[in-house]
């Protein structure tokens, strides 16, 4: 939506400057403007829109890295890292309006295009390591996005499920390693398990059980669907893994992309932005949209906020340099 169109629909438009990675000087330069567009009316929050380059001052807010009770993740040295979060592109069951959960289905052609577009928007951001769920739709999204990256490094899935798998997939050329990006898969980042709703049509389920009941199953924090996971249960595994595996990478100065699912990412964003169990109910993540955080000195600086006005958000979009 253009600024003019947003105004016509009584939208709120705000701009934010972000920083573009300067590979030559190994730092971020301020030359990208982020535009948040949102309705002035309350409603579901979606992470969505983007921007062109500009020179406005940054209005982003630092978010202190929440403690997980297992120790301090504050970096010893002053380093700046980028964190990209992206929900997978549209899956074949998204298209059919079916509850997917932990059923492993691929992307639709639209989902493929969403992943490619997401990749074009982050093509100039540095990425050193990628984390995905163990599900094919998230892995497809990560791979397709990286095919658009200007560095043209090859994303390679790390097979550490057994000693033999690790040994057989070993790369013996140091030069080849330098042209590769490790992709680490983890079941902890999987979509939450929807139990007996998996495979059911969402509209038919709402007709049968009532819209309020289905909305409670889908969006409440502590109430699971029949024999499934609640968001709280999903957060226990996803946030724990994020703190144990992803944060140390950021602390060491690595730039990380996480390709996962609506609810595993909702739980991570809830953790990073300190959303309450009530606030997270209205947090919606669109398919195939990258979200950017900067991690520095133990703090996350968000580029676009999921607690902003309806529809407000940001693509991690950059210009060529």
N, C-alpha and C positions, 0 to 999 in steps of 0.2 A: 504494500500500500504506500503510495507516495504521501509526502507531507500534506499536499493539497487535499488528497482524498481523505486523509485522516482527519483534517480539520472539518471537512464536509460532514463527517460522521461523528462530530463532537469528540474527537480523540485527543488524548494527551500526547504531545510529542516532546521528547527531551533528547539532548545530545550528550554524548560522553566521548572524551578522547581516550584512546588506548595507545599502546606502544607497539611498534612494529619491530620485529627482530632484525637486527643488523648483523648479518653473519660476519662481515668484515671486521667489525669492532667488538663482536661478541657481547652485544647489549641490545636492550629495547630502545627504540627511538619513538618519541611521541609524534606520530603522523597519521594516525587512523582515528576517525571520528565514529563513535558508536551512536546509533539513533534508536531510542526506545519509543515505540508507539503503543498507546494503550487507550482503551475507552475510559471515560470518566465515570462510567457506571461500574459497580462491583460485579464480580463474577469469577469464573474460573481463570486462574492465571496461567498463561501459556508462554513458553519461551520461544521467541520467534523472530524478529525482524532485523534487517540490517541497513546499512550504513555506507558512507563514502569517506574518503580521507579528509582531514581538516586539522585545525590548529587550536580548537577550543581547549580550555583547561579541563583537567580530569575532575569528575565529580563522583568517582567511585569511592566506596567505603571499605576500609580494611576490616576483615573478619578474622579474629584470633582463632588459630587452630584449636578446636575443642580437644580436651583431654579424654583419653580412653581408659584412664586409670592404670595404664601399663607403663607409664614413664613419660618423660618430656621429649617431644619430637623437635624442639627448637634447634635450628641448625647452629653449628659452632662457628661457621663462617657466613658472611653476608653474601648470599647467593640468591639469584632470582630465577624462578622456573615458571613455566607455563603449564597449566592443567586444562585439557580439553575434555569435556564430557559430551558424549553424543548418544542419543537413543537410536537404535537401528532404524533403517528405512521400513516402509510399509511391508508387512509380511502377507503371505497368501491368506492367512486367517484374519488379519486385520481387514483385508479387502472383503472377506465374507462375513465380517462382523461376528466372529466367533471368539469365545474366550480361549486364549492360547496358553498362557501360563508356561509350564515347563514342557509342553509339546514342541518338538524341534522342527519347525517349518521354515522354508526359505522365503526370500524376498519376492515380491511381484516385480514386473517391469518398472512400475512407478517407484517401488522401493529401491530398485537398482539406480534409477535416475536421481532419487533423493540422496543416495549415498555418494554418487558422483558429484552432485552439486555441493554437498557438504565438503567434499574433498577440495573442490575448487575454492571454497571460501577459507580454508585453512592451509592452502598450499604454500604460503610463505611463513607459516609459524613453525618454529623448530620442534621436532618430535624425535625423541631418543628411544622411547620404549612405549609399547602399546599393550594395554590390558583389555581383554574381552571376556565375555562369558563363555561357557562351553557350548553355546548354541549357535547354529549355523547362521541365523539371521544377523546376529551381532558380528560374527566373524566376517561375513560377506560385506557388511557395511564398512568395517575397518579396512579390509583389503581394497575395496573399490575406492574408498576415500584416499587411501595412500597412493593409489595409481595416479592421482592428480597432483601429487606433491612435487614441487619444483626440484627438489633434491634427487628425485627418481630412485631413492633407495628402495630395496626390495623387502617388503614385510615377510618375515619368516616365522611360522608358528614353532614355538619351542616344545619339543616332545620330551617331557620329564616324568611321564607317567610310570616309567620303569627304567632300570639301568640300561637295558638293551635298547629301548627306544631312544634314550639320550645318546647312547654310543653310536647308534646307526645313523642318527641325524646330525652328527658332528660335522662342522665346517673346518676344513684344514687350511684354508687360505686366509691369511690375515687381511689381505687386500679385499677379498670378497666380504669378510666380516664388516669391514669399514663401509661397505656399500649396502649393508643390510640393517633392518630394524627388527629387534626381537618382538614377537607377539606372544604374550603370556596369557593362556586361557585359564579361567578359574570358575568352577561351578558356583562359588560363593557370589558371583556377580550375575547369576541367572535371574530370570524373571521370577517373581514369587509364584509359588505353586497354588493354582486356583482350585485344587481339589475336584469336587464333583461337578464344578462348572466348566471344566476344560472340555472343549469341543461343542458346547452348547451355544446356540444363537443368543446374542445379548438381548435383542428385542423380545424374542420369545420368552426368555427367562424373566425379563421385567414384566411381561404380560402375565406370567404364571405366578410369580412371587410378589409382584408389586415393585414399582420404580424405587420407592424409598428403601426397601430391603436390599435390592440389588446395588443401589448406590452406596449403602452402608457396607456391603461386602467389598465393593470395589475401592472405596475411597476412605473409609474410616481407618484409624491407626491401629486399634487393638482388636477389632472384630474380624475373624477369618471367615471365608466362605466354608461350606460344609466340607470337612476333612481336608482343608487347605491351609495356607499360610495367611496371617494378617500382615500388614505392612510392618508392624512392630517385629514380628518374627523374621521377616525378610531383612529388616535393618540390622538385626543381631549378627547375621552372617556377612552382609554386604559392607556395613560400616566397619566391622572388626577387620575384615580383609583389607579394606581401604587404608585403615590406620596402620596395619601391620606390614603391608606390602607396598602400597603406592606412596604414602607419605615419606618413608625413608628415601625413595627414589627422588622425590622433589627436594628433600632436605639436602641430598648430595649434589643438587644442581641439575638433575636430569629433567627433561621436558617430557611430559606424559600425556597420552591420550587414552581415555577409557571409553570403549564402545560397549554399551550394555542395554538395559531395558527400562521401561517406564518406572517400575516400582523399585528396582535396585538403585536407579539413579535418583528417584524421589527421596529415598531414604538417605543417600549420601548428601544431597543438597539440603535436606532437612538438618542433617548433622552440621554441615559447613556453615549454613546461614542461621542456625539456631532457631528453626521454626518450631512452633508448638504443635502438639498433636491436633489442635483445631486448625491451625494455619495450613498444615500440610494437606488437609482435606481438599482444598481448592487449588492445589498445585498440580498443573497438567503439563506434560512434556510432549511436544509434537514430534512425529517421526522425522529422523534425518536432519535434525538441527543441532549444530555444534554450539556449545556454551564454553566461554573462556573464563578462567580464573588465573590470577598471578599469585604465586607463592613466594614470599620473601620474609626472611627473619621470623619464621614461625607463624606468619599471618597469610591468610588468603584474601586477595583483593579481587572482588568479583566485577566482571564486566557485564553489567546488566543484572538486575536482581529479580529472583522469582517471587519476591514479596512486593513487587511494584504494582501499578494499576493493571487492570485486566488487559491481556494481550501483550503487556510490556515484556520485552526481553531483548536478546541480542544474538546475532550470528558472530562467530569469530571470523570476521571477514577482513582481509588485508589487501593492499594493493601491491603490485610487483615493485621490486626495487633492484 
